[in-house]
Amino acid sequence: MNMEHVNNGARRLKKKRGRKPKTDKQTYRHMIRLNNKDNERFLSLFRKSGHKSKSRFIADCVLNNPVKIVSIDKSAIDFAMLLSQFFAQFRAIKTNYTQAFQVLIQNLGEEKARSMMKIIEKPTLDFILMKTEIEDLYIQIRERCLPK
């Protein structure tokens, strides 16, 4: 590109110097800090890559390699923890049920113990159904919401 230059009333052409401006100028900068061990590893990877500049190497690593992003839903984890605590309570109830049955057998005999346990047979079956529903719900939440 030629420009006119005025010098003592005489006109002469002056050439524009320097390089041509880039069409897609790189203006954004990001900085990373590395310790000695990580820096040595970075430099060895950079040498193996064959890139001419470190910034191109870093940009290539960040933009062209898939990055796995994990988002953690705290409420789903808390809910799953509460459901898993139910299982501990279920085991405690089962243990208490067995112990109560053993005590009834020792004190009253097996026939009376069985007749007394018939009273709580229906609530026990309801409890077992509820337990299986909670287990299914826990499995569904674990598959959908919790990271693997």
MOPE-V374639 format. One line per field, one symbol per residue. phi: phi as a letter, one per 20 degrees, with the letter a starting at -180 (. if undefined). psi: psi as a letter, one per 20 degrees, with the letter a starting at -180 (. if undefined). burial: + if it has 9 or more other ideal C-beta (glycine too) atoms within 8 Angstrom, else -. A space follows every 10 residues. Layout:
phi=???
psi=???
burial=???
This chain:
phi=.ececdclne dbedefdnef fffdfedecc ccccegffff fffffffffn fecfffffff ffeeefdedd ddefffffff ffffffffff ffffffffff ffffffedof fffffffffd ffffffffff ffffffffff fffedefd
psi=pqqqppoliq pqppqprrrq qqhnpoipqq qqpqrgghgg gghghgghhj qhqhhhgggg gghipppppp ppohhhgggh gghhhhhhhg hgggghgggg gggggghirh ghghhhhhhj gghgghgggh ghghgggggg ghhghqq.
burial=---------- ---------- ---------- --------+- -+--++---- +----+++-+ ---------- -----++-++ --++-++--+ --+---+--- +--++----- -++--++--- ---+--+--- +--++-++-- ++---+--
